[in-house]
């Protein structure tokens, strides 16, 4: 079983660059999760007859955020966004809007596991959305995954908009306290790991130099001055079944590159 996750930064844009379909044909994932699709399903010209497509697009702001799952196997069920009990408890709406209306989470249930595809809200350069992220979104997302885990193991992936440790970005000292590398955001990942989820990439690869996002400025990608902010996490019960976890840094088309995992499942 092979899964791919990719923040495509506009699925129409990446398709026009002829970057999306060739990558999928080369890697042949069973399940592909996309973030920041910036489109509704009918707006996409991607034609992949081997895959069923499931979209959660932004309802209020068109051409913004959004997630999608492309799957060779039809899921048993789908969940769009967070369930009502999670929304009531964590009250996600803030001055920027309601992140649950931005198409940021889509979940597919399969026979042996759930796949949760997430595009976590950015804390903003002035940290004006950090409180939402730290106090409400991160706890809500973890509570949702733990709720699913009561039924069967969970695989979750996507752009989490945070570098977890100093090894996960090129210039840790210079970015200390900046959005994407604040103490609060990093604590969110600590809490996920403490709750029993495993960062699959770190099962196989230690140290720095392994990044999934690069700014467009200062030739950062060519110099590999980047951040690892895209992840695959799995329930502890699946850790022994993970055979590989890769960052496809050579694959162009977005400011993020794809990541993938393979499992014996």
C-alpha positions as CSV (number, residue, x, y, z in Angstrom):
1,X,0.0,0.0,0.0
2,X,1.5,3.3,-1.1
3,X,0.3,6.7,-0.1
4,X,1.3,10.2,-1.3
5,X,0.7,13.6,0.2
6,X,1.3,16.9,-1.7
7,X,0.5,20.5,-1.1
8,X,0.0,21.3,-4.7
9,X,-0.5,25.1,-4.2
10,X,-3.3,25.1,-6.7
11,X,-4.3,21.9,-8.5
12,X,-5.2,23.7,-11.7
13,X,-1.8,25.5,-11.6
14,X,0.2,22.3,-11.1
15,X,-1.7,20.5,-13.7
16,X,-1.0,23.2,-16.3
17,X,2.7,22.8,-15.5
18,X,2.3,19.1,-16.4
19,X,3.7,18.1,-13.0
20,X,0.8,16.3,-11.3
21,X,-0.2,13.4,-13.6
22,X,3.4,12.4,-14.6
23,X,4.3,12.1,-10.9
24,X,1.3,10.0,-10.1
25,X,1.9,7.8,-13.1
26,X,5.5,7.3,-12.0
27,X,4.9,6.6,-8.3
28,X,1.5,4.9,-8.7
29,X,0.1,5.5,-5.2
30,X,-3.0,3.7,-4.0
31,X,-4.1,6.8,-2.2
32,X,-3.1,10.4,-3.0
33,X,-3.9,13.3,-0.6
34,X,-3.7,16.9,-1.9
35,X,-3.8,20.1,0.1
36,X,-4.3,23.7,-1.0
37,X,-6.2,22.5,-4.0
38,X,-7.7,26.0,-4.5
39,X,-10.5,24.6,-6.6
40,X,-13.8,22.8,-6.6
41,X,-14.0,19.4,-8.2
42,X,-15.7,20.6,-11.4
43,X,-12.9,23.2,-11.9
44,X,-10.2,20.5,-12.1
45,X,-9.1,19.2,-15.5
46,X,-7.1,16.4,-14.0
47,X,-8.2,13.1,-15.6
48,X,-7.1,10.0,-13.8
49,X,-9.5,7.2,-14.6
50,X,-7.9,4.8,-12.2
51,X,-8.8,7.0,-9.2
52,X,-12.0,8.0,-7.5
53,X,-11.9,11.6,-6.4
54,X,-13.2,13.1,-3.2
55,X,-13.0,16.8,-2.6
56,X,-13.5,19.2,0.4
57,X,-13.3,22.6,-1.1
58,X,-13.5,26.0,0.7
59,X,-17.2,27.1,1.0
60,X,-16.8,30.8,1.8
61,X,-13.6,31.9,0.0
62,X,-13.4,30.4,-3.5
63,X,-10.0,29.4,-4.8
64,X,-8.6,29.1,-1.3
65,X,-7.3,26.2,0.8
66,X,-9.1,22.9,0.1
67,X,-8.2,19.2,0.3
68,X,-8.8,16.2,-1.9
69,X,-8.2,12.5,-1.8
70,X,-7.7,10.4,-5.0
71,X,-8.1,6.7,-4.3
72,X,-7.9,3.5,-6.3
73,X,-10.2,1.8,-3.9
74,X,-13.6,3.3,-3.0
75,X,-13.6,4.2,0.7
76,X,-16.2,2.7,3.1
77,X,-17.2,6.2,4.3
78,X,-16.1,9.8,4.1
79,X,-16.0,12.6,6.6
80,X,-15.8,16.2,5.5
81,X,-14.3,18.5,8.1
82,X,-14.7,17.9,11.8
83,X,-17.8,16.3,13.3
84,X,-20.3,18.4,15.2
85,X,-19.2,17.4,18.7
86,X,-15.7,18.5,18.0
87,X,-16.8,21.8,16.6
88,X,-19.0,22.5,19.6
89,X,-16.2,21.9,22.0
90,X,-13.4,23.8,20.3
91,X,-15.2,26.7,18.6
92,X,-12.8,27.2,15.7
93,X,-14.2,30.4,14.2
94,X,-12.0,33.5,14.6
95,X,-11.5,36.9,13.1
96,X,-10.3,35.3,9.8
97,X,-13.4,33.1,9.5
98,X,-14.2,29.5,10.2
99,X,-11.3,27.1,9.3
100,X,-13.8,24.2,9.2
101,X,-15.5,25.9,6.3
102,X,-12.2,26.2,4.3
103,X,-12.0,22.5,3.2
104,X,-9.0,21.8,5.5
105,X,-9.8,18.2,6.5
106,X,-11.1,15.2,4.6
107,X,-11.2,11.7,6.0
108,X,-11.6,8.4,4.1
109,X,-12.4,5.1,5.9
110,X,-11.0,1.9,4.6
111,X,-11.3,-1.7,5.8
112,X,-8.2,-1.6,8.1
113,X,-7.5,2.1,8.7
114,X,-8.6,5.7,8.3
115,X,-6.7,8.2,6.2
116,X,-7.0,11.8,7.3
117,X,-5.8,14.5,5.0
118,X,-5.2,17.9,6.6
119,X,-4.2,21.4,5.6
120,X,-3.5,23.1,9.0
121,X,-4.2,26.8,9.3
122,X,-1.1,29.0,9.0
123,X,-0.4,31.1,12.2
124,X,0.3,34.2,10.0
125,X,3.6,36.2,9.9
126,X,2.3,38.4,12.7
127,X,1.2,35.3,14.7
128,X,-2.4,36.6,14.7
129,X,-3.8,33.1,14.2
130,X,-1.4,31.4,16.6
131,X,-3.9,31.3,19.5
132,X,-6.5,29.6,17.2
133,X,-3.8,27.1,16.0
134,X,-2.4,26.3,19.5
135,X,-5.5,26.4,21.7
136,X,-8.2,25.2,19.4
137,X,-7.2,23.8,16.0
138,X,-4.4,21.5,17.2
139,X,-6.4,20.1,20.1
140,X,-9.5,19.6,17.9
141,X,-7.5,17.8,15.3
142,X,-5.8,15.5,17.8
143,X,-9.2,14.8,19.5
144,X,-10.7,13.9,16.1
145,X,-7.9,11.5,15.3
146,X,-8.0,9.8,18.7
147,X,-11.8,9.5,18.3
148,X,-11.3,7.7,14.9
149,X,-8.5,5.5,16.5
150,X,-11.1,3.9,18.8
151,X,-12.5,2.2,15.8
152,X,-9.3,1.4,13.7
153,X,-5.8,2.7,13.2
154,X,-5.3,6.2,11.7
155,X,-2.9,7.5,9.0
156,X,-2.9,11.2,8.8
157,X,-0.9,13.4,6.4
158,X,-0.6,16.8,5.0
159,X,0.8,20.3,5.4
160,X,0.9,20.9,9.1
161,X,2.6,24.3,8.7
162,X,5.2,23.7,11.4
163,X,8.8,22.5,11.5
164,X,8.9,20.2,14.5
165,X,12.5,20.3,15.6
166,X,15.7,22.2,14.6
167,X,16.5,19.4,12.2
168,X,13.4,20.2,10.3
169,X,14.5,23.6,8.9
170,X,17.7,24.9,7.4
171,X,18.0,28.1,9.6
172,X,16.6,27.2,13.0
173,X,18.2,29.9,15.0
174,X,17.2,32.7,12.6
175,X,13.6,31.5,12.6
176,X,13.1,30.9,16.3
177,X,9.7,32.3,17.3
178,X,8.7,33.0,13.7
179,X,5.4,31.5,12.4
180,X,5.9,27.9,11.6
181,X,8.6,27.6,14.3
182,X,7.1,28.9,17.5
183,X,7.2,27.1,20.8
184,X,3.4,26.7,20.7
185,X,3.3,25.2,17.2
186,X,6.1,22.8,17.9
187,X,4.3,21.7,21.1
188,X,1.4,20.7,18.9
189,X,3.6,18.1,17.3
190,X,5.0,17.0,20.7
191,X,1.5,16.4,21.9
192,X,0.6,14.4,18.8
193,X,3.7,12.1,19.4
194,X,2.9,11.9,23.1
195,X,-0.6,10.7,22.1
196,X,0.9,7.7,20.3
197,X,1.3,8.9,16.7
198,X,4.5,8.2,14.9
199,X,6.3,10.6,12.5
200,X,7.1,8.1,9.8
201,X,9.9,9.9,8.1
202,X,11.9,9.9,11.3
203,X,11.6,6.1,11.6
204,X,14.1,5.9,8.7
205,X,15.9,9.2,8.4
206,X,17.6,11.3,11.1
207,X,19.3,14.7,10.9
208,X,18.7,17.8,8.9
209,X,18.8,18.7,5.2
210,X,15.5,17.0,4.4
211,X,12.8,19.5,3.5
212,X,9.4,19.6,1.8
213,X,8.8,23.4,1.4
214,X,11.0,26.2,0.1
215,X,10.3,29.9,-0.2
216,X,10.4,31.3,-3.7
217,X,12.9,33.9,-2.6
218,X,16.7,33.9,-2.8
219,X,17.0,30.7,-4.9
220,X,16.1,28.8,-1.7
221,X,15.1,25.5,-3.3
222,X,18.3,25.2,-5.4
223,X,20.3,25.9,-2.3
224,X,18.0,23.5,-0.2
225,X,17.3,26.2,2.3
226,X,13.9,24.8,3.3
227,X,11.5,23.5,5.9
228,X,10.0,20.0,6.6
229,X,6.4,21.0,7.2
230,X,4.6,18.1,5.4
231,X,4.2,14.8,7.3
232,X,2.8,11.3,7.4
233,X,1.9,10.2,10.9
234,X,0.5,6.7,11.8
235,X,-1.0,5.2,14.8
236,X,1.5,3.2,17.0
237,X,-0.3,0.0,15.9
238,X,0.9,0.7,12.3
239,X,4.5,1.6,13.0
240,X,5.9,-1.8,12.4
241,X,4.1,-2.0,9.0
242,X,5.7,1.1,7.6
243,X,8.3,0.0,5.0
244,X,9.5,3.4,3.7
245,X,8.9,7.1,4.1
246,X,10.3,9.5,1.5
247,X,10.5,13.1,0.5
248,X,10.4,13.6,-3.2
249,X,12.4,16.8,-3.3
250,X,13.3,16.4,-7.0
251,X,9.6,16.7,-8.0
252,X,8.8,20.3,-9.0
253,X,5.5,22.1,-9.7
254,X,4.7,23.6,-6.3
255,X,6.6,25.3,-3.5
256,X,6.1,22.0,-1.6
257,X,7.3,18.7,-2.9
258,X,5.4,15.4,-2.5
259,X,6.0,12.9,0.3
260,X,5.1,9.3,0.4
261,X,5.0,6.2,2.6
262,X,4.7,2.5,1.9
263,X,3.0,0.0,4.3
264,X,2.5,-3.7,4.4
265,X,-1.2,-3.6,4.9
